[in-house]
Amino acid sequence: MSSPFPADPAQKLEHDHSREGIARRLGRGPRISYLRDWVYGGIDGAVTTFAVVAGAVGAALPSSVILILGLANLLADGFSMAAANYAGTRAEVEDYDRLRRVEERHIDLAPDGEREEIRQIFAAKGFDGAELEQLVRLITSRREVWIETMMSGEYGIGDVPRSAGAAALSTFAAFVLCGSIPLLPYLAGLAGLVVEPAALIGTALTALTFFVIGSIKSLWSTRGWLTSGLETTAIGMSAAGIAWAVGALLHQVFGISG
């Protein structure tokens, strides 16, 4: 019996394609990804907290004020983002439920019209003639398959909605974890002497955080880890640079400081 894996290591498959392996994988059901929530929360947490710190440093505020502003932003903005993500994901779930009820009602009240929709969906994919009619009969003979096909073909929605709670928790955890990095020098008491060393250390740690987030993100992308890491670092540090410039300008123009 031939191996389910190709001989060339460069052509290695991502998962087992043996009969038993396929059965195990499909038996676990589709996996819901919360990667975007982690990436979004992590990047935004590091950017916003570092921007607050950079703006306060630019305005020559004392380290105690920098720490207070940073912690307030970390928790308040993290909660705000998580709550917004919860509400947005919940709206997606409710919209899915609404559209599903619409399709269930239409199948009950206008089955011929719904069969025609199935026919046109697969005709657009290149099926025709007896093959198309057989597909329509097979799909519409199973109510759940019929509904799921309509949800995907007509609305472009998958049959496994995401959890609003899991999405919100992922965002908040990533936000707090990555957003705390710029504050570590201040929390460790490194700013007890002067602000500048803590600011430099925080800048280096935050830049590293951006690079790590971008590099990890590349595992789910076709882009290289170096390119993805550098791009994320450039975006984050640019946002912090703007905040620092605003703080420095206000300090020079209005004399705002601690």
N, C-alpha and C positions, 0 to 999 in steps of 0.2 A: 504494500500500500504506500502510495506517495505521501510525503509529509505535507501538512497544510501550510507550512511556511516555506517561502522561497529560499533557494540556496544562497543567494547573494545577500550578505548582511545589510547592504545599503537599501535593499528592497524589503526589509523586515516589516511585517504587518503590525498594526497597532494592537490587535487582539486576536485571540484564538478563533480560527474558522473551522475547527472540527465540529462534528455534529453535536457532541456533548458540550463543547465550549460555547457554541451558539445558543444552545438550550439554556445553559446557566446564565449567560449574559442577558438574554431576552426575558428570562424568568424574573430577573431583578427589576424589570421595568425601566422606563426612561429615566435618566438622571437629570435633575433640575440644577442648573448652574447659577450660583450667586457670585460668580467671578466679577461681574461688572460692579456689583455693590461693594465688594472688597476693594477693587481698584479705585473706584470713584471716591469712596469714603477715605481711603488711605491718602490719595493724592490731595484731596480737598482738605483733609485734616492737617497735613504737613504744610500745605500752601497757606491756609488762612492763619494758622497759629504762628508760623514763621513770619508771615506778613505783619501780624500784630506786633511781634517782637521787634522786627526790623523797623517798623514805623516808630515804635517807642524808643529804640536806640537812636534812630535818626533825629528824634526830638530831644535827645539827651535827657531822658527821664531816668530816675534812679532804678536800681535793680529790683527793689521791692515793688515798685509800680509795674515794671515790666512783667514780673512774675504774676501779680494779681490780674493784669489785663490778659496775659496768656492763658492762665487757668480758667478765667471766666469765659474766654472765647472757646477754649477746648471743650468745656462741658456744655455750655449753652448752644454753641453752634453745632456740636456733635448731636445733641438731642434734637435740635431743629432739623438737621439733615435726616436723621433717622425717622422722625415723625413725618417729614415730607415724603420720604421714600415709602413709608408705610401707607400713607394716604394714596400715593400714586399707584403703588402695586395693588392696593385694595380696590382702587377704581378699575384697574385692568381685570381683576378677578370678577368683580361685579358686572363689568361689561361682557366678559366671557359668558357668565351665567345668563345674562339678558339675551344675548344672541343665540345661545343654545336653546332657550325657551322659545325664541322666535322660530328657529328651525324645527323644533318638535311640533309646534302648532301648525306650521306650514305643511309639514309632512302629513299631519292628520287631516287638514282641511283641503290641501291642493297637492295630493301626491303626484299627479301627472306633471304638474308644473315643476315640482322638485326633481322628478326623474329627468325632465328636459334639462334642468340645470346641471345635473350630473353628466348628462350626455354632452352638453356643450363644454363643460370643464375638461373632459377627457378628449373631446374632439380637438380642442385647442392644444392638447399635448401630442397630437398626431395620430390618434386612433380613429378608425373609421370602419364602415361596413359592419359585417357580422361580428368582428372582434369588438367593436365599440358597443354594439347591442348586448353582447355577452357580458361585458364589463358593467354596463348599466344594470342588467338583471342581477348579477352577483352582488354588487354593492347595495342595491336597494332591497335585497332580500334579507339583509341584516340591519335592523333599525339603528343599533349603535354605530356600526360601520358607516351607515348612510349619514348619520348626524355628524360624526367625526370628519368624514370626507367633505361635507358641506362647510363645516367650520374652517377647515384648512383651505379648501379650494375657493370658497367665496369670500372669506374674511381674512385668510392668511393667519389664523390663530391655531396654535397647537392644542392638543387635548389634555395637557398636564399644566394647569396654571401654577404660577409661583406662589409661595407662601409670603404674605405681607409681613408677618412677624419675623420670619427668617431673613428677609431682605432688609428690614429695618435694623435687626440685631447685627447683621453683617456690616452694614454701613457704620453703625455707632462704634462697634468694636474696632474696625479699621481706622476710623477717624481718631478715636482716643489713642490707639496704639501708635500710629504714625504722627499724630499731632503733638504727642508728648515729647517727641525727640528734640525739638528746638528749646524746650524748657528744661531739659536734663541738667545743663550746666548751672542753671539758677536753682533748681531743686537740690542739687548736690552742694550748694553753697559756694560755688566757684566765683560767684559775683560779689562775694563779701568783700573782696579787695577792690577791684575796679570792674566796670561794665565790659570794657573792651575784650578781655580774655574770654569771658563767657560768651560774648557775641560771636567771636571768631570760632570758638569751639562749636557753638550751636549752629553756625553757618556750615561748618564742615560736616557735622553729623546730619544735618538736614539735606545737604546736597547728596550725601551717601544714601540717605533714605529714598530720595527721589530716584536715584540710579538703581537701587535694589528693586523698587516697585516696578520701574520700567523694564528691568531685566527679567523679573519674574513674569510680568505680563506677556513677554515674548514667547513663553512656553505654550501659550494658547493662540499664538499668532504665527504668520509666515515670515515675520520680520526677525532679523537677527537681534540677539540680546544686547549687543553693544549699541546698535542704532536706537533701539527702543529705550534703553537706559539713558542715553545721552539726550534724547528728545524730551523725555519726562523731566530730566534734570533741568534742561533749558527752560521749559515751561514754568516749573516751580520757582526757579531762581529769578526768572524775569518778573513774576508776580511779586516776589519779596523785594526785588530791586525797586519796583514802582512804589511800594509801601514805604521803603526806607527814604526814597527821594521826597515823598510827600511829607514825611515826618521832619526831615532835614529842612525842607522849604518853610514849613510852618515855624520851626524853631528859629530860623534866620529872619523871617519876615515879622512874626508876631512875638518872638521871644518866648515861645511856649517851651517850658522845661520843668524839671522837678525842683 
